[in-house]
Amino acid sequence: MTSRLPLPGKTVRGSATGRPVMALLDLLGRRGSLRLLWELRDGHPQSFRQLGTHAGEMSPSVMNDRLKELREARLVELGTGGYLLTDSGRSLLQKLKPLHQWAEDWARQS
């Protein structure tokens, strides 16, 4: 079975060449991906049920698909206490914090 995970060097949404940033944006642009990463930002493991409660209206099947993709991308792992960000996942969220701050500033100006 071929992976549906967007990978650098492979055709992804918006890029026939699969530039790494386009593969990342494809992954993060999938419904629920960013929300799941954001809910794991505090570093505390969360069960599937806890994540579902915090992720709002996401269906269990979509959440399962996204968690599978995020695990395959090595951004999330399943530990004994539940789902956690990997070192790579934490690094990504650190790099997204300035974007979050920019959006907050933008919202105040609107």
C-alpha positions in Angstrom: 0.0 0.0 0.0 1.3 3.4 -1.0 1.5 6.1 1.7 -0.8 9.1 1.4 1.6 11.1 3.6 3.0 14.1 1.8 6.7 13.7 1.6 9.5 15.9 0.3 10.5 15.0 -3.2 7.1 13.6 -4.1 4.2 15.3 -5.8 2.1 17.1 -3.2 -0.8 19.6 -3.3 0.6 22.7 -4.8 4.0 21.3 -5.9 4.8 18.7 -8.6 8.4 18.7 -7.3 7.5 18.1 -3.7 9.6 20.9 -2.2 10.0 20.2 1.5 8.1 23.3 2.6 5.2 22.4 0.2 5.1 18.8 1.6 5.0 20.3 5.2 2.2 22.7 4.2 0.2 19.9 2.6 0.5 17.9 5.8 -0.3 20.8 8.1 -3.2 21.9 5.8 -5.1 18.7 6.2 -8.2 19.0 8.3 -7.3 18.7 12.0 -3.5 18.3 11.7 -2.6 21.7 13.2 -5.3 21.4 15.8 -3.9 18.1 17.1 -0.4 19.4 17.2 -1.6 22.5 19.0 -3.5 20.4 21.6 -0.3 18.5 22.3 1.8 21.6 22.8 1.9 21.5 26.6 3.9 18.3 26.6 1.4 16.2 28.6 0.4 12.9 27.0 -3.2 12.7 26.0 -5.3 9.6 25.2 -7.3 9.4 22.0 -10.4 10.3 24.0 -8.8 13.3 25.6 -7.5 14.6 22.3 -11.0 14.1 20.8 -12.5 16.2 23.6 -10.0 19.0 23.1 -10.1 18.9 19.3 -13.7 19.9 19.2 -15.8 18.7 16.3 -13.3 16.4 14.7 -14.7 13.0 13.9 -12.9 9.9 15.3 -12.1 8.6 11.8 -10.5 11.9 10.7 -8.6 12.2 14.0 -7.4 8.6 13.6 -6.2 9.4 10.0 -4.4 12.6 11.1 -2.7 10.9 14.1 -1.5 8.1 11.8 -0.1 10.7 9.3 1.5 12.8 12.1 3.1 9.6 13.6 4.3 8.6 10.2 5.8 12.0 9.7 7.5 11.6 13.1 5.8 14.7 14.6 3.7 12.7 17.1 4.3 9.5 19.0 2.2 7.2 21.1 3.7 6.6 24.5 2.5 4.7 27.5 0.5 7.7 28.7 -1.0 8.7 25.3 0.0 10.8 22.3 2.9 13.2 22.6 4.9 15.5 20.3 8.3 14.1 19.3 11.4 16.3 19.5 10.7 17.2 15.8 7.1 18.0 16.6 8.1 20.3 19.5 10.7 22.0 17.2 8.0 22.6 14.6 5.7 24.2 17.1 8.5 26.4 18.4 9.0 27.6 14.8 5.3 28.3 14.5 5.1 30.4 17.6 6.2 33.6 15.8 3.4 33.0 13.2 0.9 32.6 16.1 2.1 35.9 17.6 1.8 37.6 14.2 -1.8 36.3 13.8 -2.6 37.6 17.3 -1.2 41.1 16.4 -3.1 41.0 13.1 -6.3 40.2 14.9 -5.9 43.1 17.3 -5.4 45.5 14.3 -8.6 44.2 12.6 
